């Protein structure tokens, strides 16, 4: 199945990133499939010039090659806007004016089927007058989907059957930036990606992405979430463990 690797050019790739890239490449190449490369460079506040080139050089150094040109999310903004238009047409979007502190407080007090820390739909319940007051404040809203606590199940190649309850997650931030969950779904579908191989720490985000693919009428890739690389103390590999990048070793 067509695979991909999609790093963010916000830092040097560490050994765990390179291992995941190698596994994604091996899964695709062993099946005789194409392998694609994409730069997830939407977070302009954290993207550092030149890191994309350095990351590609490190990937090539460990034997990872790819088919076609490297795609950049920053060149695909019109596709994300089109996806938001589709969600609007389906009445699956609403404005959210909550601050992080308000979200944390509301999520801590929420009860019911949603997972811990999930957005409880505070702004979904605003009256017309309350919504008008929020809009008049001048604060730009984030956009959330109306997921309604849907339950989404899938079978992971490595982790087996998994499921999760989907909260009303953000698809566009208040600063206008498109959220990762929206971009990755649109990109994988647009590039024809058939299997997503990534770290097991991202497995919890998969139900959201599958829900969004279904809402947009897009094909759903299969998934393989690989174990993380850990340090000697059993914690996720970090700089405190010493040699963690290709240059270090």
Order of alpha helices (4+ residues) and beta strands (2+ residues): beta-alpha-beta-alpha-beta-alpha-beta-alpha-alpha-beta-beta-beta-beta-alpha-beta-alpha-beta
